C-alpha cells in the first residue's frame, strides 16, 4: 500500500513540470482533487454501512434489497430464493450484494424483521385491566397475521435470530412482561409463552407449505376418503376457508391457555 502511494505521488510530482503552463497545472490539481473526492466517497459509503449496522439501522440500498427479496418469496419460496435472483431483480451483479449482507442467512434475518415490523410497529404489553389470557390470544393472532402477509413468512420468521430481528426479541420481552405482571411465576410464564409462540410458528408454516384442497390429486383424495375417512374429513374442513383455519388456530391457542391455567 505504501509503495502504491509513493508511486502515485511520484507520478503527480513528475507531472508538475516547472515550465508547464498554468492551465496544465490546474488540470493536474483538478485530477488530484477528483481522485481524492472519489476515495473519500468510497470510504464514507463503507463507514455509513458499518455505522448503520452497528446502530441496527439500514441504508436505502439495503432496504431495497430486502423489499426485492420479500417480493420474490412468492415466486421461489425461501429454500429456492437465491442472492442471484435478488441481484437480477435489483439489476446488480450477485457479488455486489455481499457489500450489503454478508450472506443469505443475514438477509433472511432482516427479512424477518421487515415482516414483523409491519404488524408490530407499536408493540404493547398487557393493559392493567386486560387478562393475560385475552392478551396472549390477541398477540398470537397478530403474530400469525404478520407471517401470513408474506409467502413463506412463517419459515422466514421462525428461523430468524433475535439479533438483528429486534421485533422478534421485543415480542418475547412483551410476552414475558405481560404474563409475569398478571401474577404468573417467571418460569411458568416463560414456558406458556414459548409454547404459544412455537405453536404459532408451526401452524403458519403448515398453512403455507401444506397442500391446499384444490392441489390434492383426485386419486389421492379418494384413497384418503376410503382409508382415512376421519383424517380426510378434518383436513377438508380445516382447508375449507381462511376463516376455518383461523378458528382452528384460535382453538389451539385456547387449549394452550387452558393447560397453562391448570398447571
Secondary structure, DSSP 8 states (H G I E B T S, - for coil): -HHHHHHHHHHHHHH--TTS-HHHHHHHHHHHHHHHHHHHHHHHHHHHHHHHHHTT---HHHHHHHHHHHHHHHHHHHHH--HHHHHHHTT--GGGGGGT-SSHHHHHHHHHHHHHHHH-TT-----TTS-HHHHHHHHHHHHHHHHHTSTTHHHHHHT--TTT-HHHHHHHHHHHHHHHHTT--HHHHHHHHHHHHHHHHHHHHHHHHS--GGGS-HHHHHHHHHH-HHHHHHHHHHTS-HHHHHHHHHHHHHHHHHHHHH-
